[in-house]
Amino acid sequence: MTDDLTALAADAYVYGYPLVCNLDEIESLSAKGLGAVPPAPYNTFGHARELADPCMRFVSINNDTLYSMAPLDLSGGPLLLHVPDTDGAYYVLQFIDAWTDNVAYVGRRATGTGEGTYLVTGPGWTGAAPEGVPVIAMPTAVGAVVGRNACAGPDDLARVEAIQRRLTLTPTGTGHRLAGLPAPDPDVPAELLFWEKLRVRLAANPPAADDLAHQRRFKPLGLLSAGPSPYADPDDRLAAALAAGAARGGQHVDQLSRTPFAAPVDGWVVDPHGFDYNRHFFGIGTLDSPQWKISDPHRAYELRAAAARAGLWGNHGYEAVYAMTYTDGGGQPLDGTRAYRLRFTAPPPVEAFWSVTMYDLPDFYLVGNPIGRYSIGDRTPGLTWGDDDSLTIALQPDRPAGDLSANWLPTPPGPFRPVLRMYQPRPEILDGTYRIPPHHPRLTLHHRPAARAGVGAVSGKVQESWPAVSVGCCNEVWILEDRIHAR
């Protein structure tokens, strides 16, 4: 019987992990800020004012956009969202409910780049929107807006900051006290705090109607109990099952987050469907079609948990696709003891822009270098293109000679992992007909370069070679997105 209760607790952990993790991050955004985004009170935007660099020691942070984030609490009534005209420049505002579902998008792909006003409402709202104002209906009272504005570099910061200043949320009511997140019982011991948070947050954020039957299965765990917490003084059998279930469920979530959901091609893993777990709530800017929904509820719960662990607040693939690799075209791990060439005979087919960003291993941090370049792409000034309109990127720790010095993406002296980001991908990316070129090893360094103040310094004899290249496979891929919650 205890084994059955433990198995049930493990299942509940996977199911409830996204709710607990997400609301912890929203609370942290409000109280502490996230990365370069300062603390933002509920229903207020906080804005990053600088692009990411190696001083921001956060996991897989992007170097393409400036974040604008707002924690939402709609218990006090609807909000009016005002977006300024970006004059054609890429931006996206992603609306995320308490369960991590992406329920609406406003931005270049979804609604265009003109000035606009939207009414953001909470569950159960029955009022009338102002004439001509579209409604963004949030299925939970608490959620988040995660905004990304494309920024081409330091010289573009002033333009983006002017846009951020005109991006606002305004309450429509007066004097309503916000409910906030329900507080866990302070008498619950630390080892059972996850379960207490899950209990009170389940009550405050009911799931979609056809998920309720699955959720009712967890009644023997005390998760559906109202009133005093059953975890303040649980019996030994329940406490043991919850502890074992959390350990088993956590291991399963970790395994899911480290398992590629798509087979690698030329070493790259490209999965446009890593965030398709929303099956119920499709507002402005979303695509309500079988292609973008996981029909199997159990599979959706697992994918949602994996995304919360490794890629919280990631976009649907039709907004942005993230490709990553740990290996070259021959299946060998990418390492700064070698130099590589990444040759695009045709650029990634996108409607917005693309970039390749460099990260070290095992931390997935941006790589410090003497030219201050952490990513390279179609907006990078001064690139050298081939006579056939191809683009060859040089990935190595030292500056390459000749024309390729303009196309240099510095690597660390040791193992690394690049990420190719493609914003507003075209159909050939989404259907897999576009193939990303593999990394071709070009130079072998006989001695590992020594680190120099965060910059790779090359030493030792260099031997040029073009080894045979075959299609390889990726050893491990688990970061699904520019992971905001772990930065």
C-alpha positions in Angstrom: 0.0 0.0 0.0 2.8 2.4 0.8 4.4 1.6 -2.6 1.1 2.6 -4.3 1.0 5.8 -2.3 4.6 6.6 -3.3 3.9 5.9 -7.0 0.9 8.3 -6.7 3.1 10.9 -5.1 5.7 10.6 -7.8 3.0 11.1 -10.4 1.6 14.1 -8.5 5.1 15.6 -8.3 5.5 15.6 -12.1 2.0 16.9 -12.6 2.4 19.8 -10.0 6.1 20.7 -10.5 5.4 23.4 -13.2 2.8 25.1 -11.0 5.1 25.3 -8.0 8.2 26.2 -10.0 6.5 28.8 -12.1 4.8 30.6 -9.2 8.0 30.6 -7.3 9.7 32.4 -10.2 6.8 34.9 -10.5 7.1 35.6 -6.8 10.9 36.0 -7.2 10.4 38.4 -10.1 8.2 40.6 -8.0 10.4 40.5 -4.9 14.0 40.2 -6.3 13.9 40.6 -10.0 15.4 38.1 -12.5 18.8 38.6 -14.0 19.1 42.1 -15.4 15.4 42.7 -14.9 14.9 44.6 -11.6 12.2 43.8 -9.1 8.7 44.5 -10.5 5.6 44.9 -8.4 2.6 42.9 -9.6 1.0 44.4 -12.7 4.1 46.5 -13.5 6.9 45.9 -16.0 10.5 45.6 -15.0 13.0 46.2 -17.8 16.5 45.1 -18.5 18.6 48.0 -19.7 21.6 46.1 -21.1 22.3 43.1 -23.2 23.6 40.0 -21.5 27.4 39.6 -21.1 29.6 37.1 -19.2 29.2 39.1 -16.0 25.6 37.8 -15.9 26.3 34.2 -14.8 23.1 32.8 -15.9 22.3 29.6 -17.9 21.9 30.0 -21.6 20.9 33.6 -21.4 20.3 35.2 -24.8 22.3 38.1 -26.2 19.7 39.1 -28.8 16.9 40.8 -26.9 16.2 43.0 -23.9 13.7 41.5 -21.5 10.6 43.3 -20.1 8.8 41.2 -17.5 5.6 41.8 -15.5 4.2 39.5 -12.8 0.4 39.5 -13.1 -2.3 39.4 -10.4 -5.7 39.9 -11.9 -7.6 39.3 -8.7 -8.1 43.1 -8.5 -9.7 43.3 -11.9 -8.6 43.7 -15.6 -5.6 45.6 -16.8 -5.1 47.8 -19.8 -2.0 46.9 -21.8 -0.5 49.6 -24.0 2.1 48.7 -26.6 4.0 51.4 -28.5 4.8 51.4 -32.2 8.1 49.6 -32.8 8.4 50.8 -36.4 8.8 47.2 -37.7 11.3 46.1 -35.1 10.8 42.6 -33.7 9.3 42.2 -30.3 7.0 39.7 -28.5 5.0 39.8 -25.3 4.3 36.3 -24.2 1.4 35.7 -21.7 1.9 32.7 -19.4 -0.6 31.4 -16.9 0.1 29.8 -13.5 0.5 26.3 -15.1 3.2 27.6 -17.6 0.8 27.5 -20.6 1.5 30.1 -23.2 -2.0 31.5 -23.7 -1.5 34.6 -25.9 1.1 36.5 -27.8 1.3 40.2 -28.8 4.1 41.3 -31.1 5.5 41.4 -34.6 4.4 37.9 -35.7 1.1 37.9 -33.8 -0.3 41.4 -34.0 2.1 43.5 -35.9 4.3 46.3 -34.7 1.9 49.2 -34.5 0.7 50.9 -31.4 -2.2 49.1 -29.6 -4.2 48.6 -26.5 -5.5 45.3 -25.0 -7.6 44.4 -22.0 -6.1 41.6 -19.9 -8.7 39.8 -17.9 -8.7 37.1 -15.2 -10.8 34.0 -14.8 -14.6 34.5 -14.4 -14.5 38.1 -15.7 -17.9 39.0 -17.2 -17.5 42.7 -18.0 -17.4 44.5 -21.4 -14.1 45.6 -23.0 -13.9 49.2 -24.3 -15.0 49.4 -28.0 -12.3 48.2 -30.3 -10.0 46.8 -27.6 -9.1 43.1 -27.9 -9.3 40.9 -24.8 -6.5 38.7 -23.6 -8.2 36.2 -21.2 -6.0 34.7 -18.6 -7.2 31.3 -17.3 -5.6 31.9 -13.9 -5.5 35.1 -11.7 -1.7 35.0 -11.4 0.6 34.7 -14.3 3.4 36.6 -16.1 4.1 38.7 -19.2 7.6 38.0 -20.6 8.6 40.5 -23.3 11.6 40.4 -25.6 12.7 43.4 -27.7 15.3 42.8 -30.4 18.4 44.8 -29.8 21.2 44.9 -32.4 23.9 45.9 -29.9 25.0 48.8 -27.6 24.2 51.4 -30.2 20.6 50.2 -30.3 20.0 50.3 -26.5 18.5 53.9 -26.6 15.9 52.9 -29.2 14.8 49.9 -27.2 14.7 51.8 -23.9 12.4 54.4 -25.5 10.0 51.5 -26.4 10.2 50.1 -22.9 9.2 53.4 -21.4 6.0 53.4 -23.4 5.1 49.8 -22.6 2.5 50.0 -19.7 0.0 48.1 -17.7 -2.8 50.1 -16.1 -5.5 48.8 -13.6 -9.0 49.5 -14.6 -10.4 49.2 -11.1 -9.8 51.4 -8.1 -8.7 50.3 -4.6 -9.0 46.6 -5.1 -6.7 44.6 -2.9 -4.7 42.0 -4.7 -5.0 38.4 -3.4 -1.4 37.5 -4.2 -0.2 34.0 -3.9 -1.7 31.8 -1.1 0.6 31.5 1.8 1.7 28.0 2.9 1.0 26.9 6.4 4.1 28.1 8.4 4.0 24.9 10.6 4.8 22.6 7.6 8.3 21.3 7.9 10.8 22.2 5.1 10.9 18.7 3.7 7.2 18.9 2.9 7.0 22.5 1.7 6.7 21.5 -1.9 3.6 19.6 -1.2 2.1 22.4 0.9 2.8 24.9 -1.9 1.2 22.6 -4.4 -1.9 22.1 -2.2 -2.7 25.8 -1.7 -1.8 26.7 -5.3 -4.0 23.9 -6.7 -6.9 25.4 -4.8 -6.2 28.9 -6.1 -5.5 27.9 -9.7 -7.9 25.2 -10.9 -6.6 23.4 -14.1 -8.6 23.0 -17.3 -11.8 21.1 -16.8 -10.6 17.8 -18.4 -7.6 17.8 -16.1 -9.7 17.7 -13.0 -10.3 14.0 -13.1 -6.5 13.4 -13.2 -6.0 15.8 -10.3 -8.7 14.1 -8.2 -6.5 11.0 -8.1 -4.3 12.8 -5.6 -6.8 13.1 -2.9 -5.2 10.3 -0.8 -2.0 12.5 -0.6 -3.9 15.4 1.0 -3.5 17.7 -2.0 -7.2 18.4 -2.2 -7.6 19.1 1.5 -9.1 22.5 2.5 -8.5 24.2 5.8 -5.6 23.2 8.1 -2.6 21.7 6.3 -2.4 17.9 6.5 1.4 18.3 6.2 1.9 20.1 9.5 1.8 16.9 11.4 1.3 14.0 8.9 1.3 10.4 9.9 4.5 8.5 9.3 3.1 6.5 6.3 2.0 9.6 4.4 5.3 11.5 5.2 7.4 8.6 4.0 5.3 8.3 0.8 5.6 12.0 0.1 9.3 12.1 0.6 10.0 9.0 -1.6 7.5 10.3 -4.2 9.2 13.7 -4.4 12.6 12.0 -4.8 11.3 9.6 -7.5 9.3 12.4 -9.3 12.2 14.8 -9.2 14.5 12.2 -10.8 11.9 11.6 -13.5 11.6 15.3 -14.2 15.4 15.7 -14.3 15.6 12.7 -16.8 12.9 14.2 -19.0 14.6 17.5 -19.1 17.9 15.9 -20.2 16.3 13.8 -23.0 16.1 15.2 -26.5 12.5 15.2 -27.9 13.8 15.1 -31.4 16.5 13.1 -33.2 19.7 15.0 -33.9 20.5 15.9 -37.6 24.2 16.7 -38.4 24.7 17.0 -34.6 21.9 19.6 -34.1 18.8 19.0 -32.2 15.9 21.1 -33.5 12.5 20.6 -31.8 9.8 23.2 -32.6 7.3 21.3 -30.4 9.0 21.5 -27.0 6.3 23.9 -25.6 3.2 22.3 -27.1 1.7 21.2 -23.7 -1.0 23.8 -23.7 -4.1 21.9 -24.9 -7.0 24.2 -23.8 -6.4 28.0 -23.8 -5.7 29.7 -27.1 -5.9 33.5 -27.1 -4.5 36.2 -29.4 -1.4 35.2 -31.3 -1.6 31.4 -30.5 -2.3 28.7 -33.1 -5.2 26.4 -32.0 -4.4 23.5 -34.3 -3.5 19.8 -33.8 0.0 20.5 -35.1 0.7 22.6 -32.0 -1.1 20.5 -29.3 -0.1 17.3 -27.7 -3.2 15.1 -27.7 -2.0 12.6 -25.0 -2.5 14.3 -21.6 0.1 12.2 -19.8 2.7 13.2 -22.4 1.7 16.8 -22.1 2.2 16.7 -18.3 5.7 15.2 -18.8 6.7 17.8 -21.4 5.4 20.6 -19.3 7.4 19.5 -16.3 10.6 19.1 -18.5 10.1 22.5 -19.9 9.6 24.0 -16.5 12.9 22.4 -15.3 15.0 23.3 -18.3 13.3 26.0 -20.3 10.7 27.9 -18.2 8.9 30.6 -20.2 10.0 29.3 -23.6 8.0 30.3 -26.7 6.1 28.1 -29.0 8.1 27.0 -32.0 6.1 29.2 -34.4 7.5 32.2 -32.5 11.1 31.1 -32.1 13.0 27.9 -32.6 16.2 27.0 -30.7 18.7 24.5 -32.1 21.7 23.3 -30.1 24.6 20.8 -30.4 27.5 19.5 -28.4 29.2 17.8 -31.4 30.8 18.4 -34.7 29.8 16.8 -38.0 31.8 13.7 -37.2 30.1 13.2 -33.8 33.1 14.5 -31.8 32.5 16.8 -28.8 33.0 20.5 -29.6 36.2 21.7 -27.8 38.4 24.8 -27.9 41.4 22.7 -28.6 40.1 22.7 -32.2 38.9 25.4 -34.5 35.7 25.0 -36.5 34.0 26.4 -39.5 30.2 26.7 -39.7 29.3 27.4 -43.3 25.8 28.5 -44.2 25.3 28.1 -48.0 22.0 29.9 -47.3 21.0 31.7 -44.1 18.4 30.2 -41.8 15.0 31.0 -43.3 13.4 33.4 -40.8 11.0 36.3 -41.0 12.7 38.2 -38.2 16.4 37.3 -37.4 18.8 34.6 -36.4 21.9 34.3 -34.3 24.5 31.7 -33.0 25.4 32.3 -29.4 28.4 30.7 -27.7 28.3 29.0 -24.2 30.9 27.2 -22.2 30.5 23.9 -20.5 29.4 22.6 -18.1 27.8 25.9 -16.9 26.3 27.2 -20.2 27.6 30.7 -19.5 28.5 33.3 -22.2 32.1 33.3 -23.1 34.4 36.2 -22.3 36.6 37.3 -25.2 38.7 40.3 -26.3 36.2 41.6 -28.9 33.1 41.4 -26.6 31.2 39.3 -29.1 29.0 36.6 -27.6 26.8 35.9 -30.6 26.9 36.3 -34.3 24.1 36.5 -36.9 22.3 38.4 -39.6 22.4 41.6 -37.6 26.2 41.5 -36.9 27.8 44.4 -38.7 30.9 43.9 -40.9 30.5 40.2 -41.8 32.4 38.9 -44.8 30.2 36.9 -47.2 31.3 34.6 -50.0 31.0 35.3 -53.7 28.2 32.7 -53.7 26.4 34.5 -50.8 27.5 31.9 -48.3 28.5 32.8 -44.8 31.3 31.0 -43.0 31.6 31.5 -39.2 34.9 30.8 -37.5 34.5 29.2 -34.1 37.9 29.1 -32.2 39.5 30.7 -29.2 42.0 32.9 -31.1 41.3 35.4 -33.9 41.4 33.8 -37.4 43.5 35.3 -40.1 42.3 37.1 -43.2 38.7 37.9 -44.0 37.4 35.4 -41.5 38.5 37.6 -38.7 35.3 39.6 -39.3 33.2 36.4 -38.9 34.9 35.2 -35.6 32.7 33.8 -32.8 35.2 33.3 -30.0 35.0 29.9 -28.1 36.3 29.1 -24.6 39.6 27.1 -24.5 37.7 24.0 -23.5 34.3 22.3 -24.2 31.5 24.5 -25.5 28.0 24.4 -26.8 26.5 26.9 -29.4 22.8 27.6 -29.7 21.2 28.8 -33.0 18.2 30.9 -32.3 15.7 31.5 -35.2 13.0 34.1 -34.6 9.8 33.9 -36.6 11.0 30.7 -38.3 9.6 29.9 -41.8 7.9 26.6 -42.6 11.0 24.9 -43.8 12.5 25.2 -40.3 9.3 23.9 -38.6 8.9 21.0 -41.0 12.5 20.0 -40.9 13.3 20.5 -44.6 15.9 23.1 -43.7 19.1 21.4 -42.4 21.5 23.3 -40.3 25.1 22.7 -41.4 27.4 20.8 -39.1 30.5 22.2 -37.5 33.6 21.2 -39.6 36.8 20.8 -37.6 39.5 23.0 -39.3 42.5 23.2 -36.9 43.9 21.0 -34.2 45.7 22.6 -31.3 48.2 20.2 -29.8 48.1 22.0 -26.5 45.0 23.1 -24.7 44.9 26.9 -24.7 45.5 28.5 -21.3 42.8 30.7 -19.9 43.6 34.4 -19.7 41.3 36.5 -17.7 38.3 34.8 -19.1 39.7 34.8 -22.7 41.1 31.8 -24.5 44.8 32.2 -25.3 46.2 29.9 -28.0 49.6 28.3 -27.5 51.3 25.4 -29.2 51.8 24.2 -32.7 48.8 24.4 -35.0 48.2 21.7 -37.6 45.7 22.4 -40.4 43.4 19.6 -41.4 40.0 18.8 -43.0 39.0 15.4 -41.6 36.3 13.5 -43.2 32.9 14.5 -41.9 29.9 12.2 -41.4 26.6 12.8 -39.8 27.0 12.5 -36.0 24.7 12.5 -33.0 24.4 14.7 -30.0 25.6 13.3 -26.7 23.1 15.2 -24.5 20.8 18.1 -25.0 18.6 19.4 -22.2 18.4 23.2 -22.2 15.2 23.7 -24.3 15.3 27.5 -24.2 17.2 30.5 -22.9 16.4 29.3 -19.4 15.1 32.4 -17.6 14.4 30.9 -14.2 17.9 29.5 -13.8 19.4 32.2 -16.0 
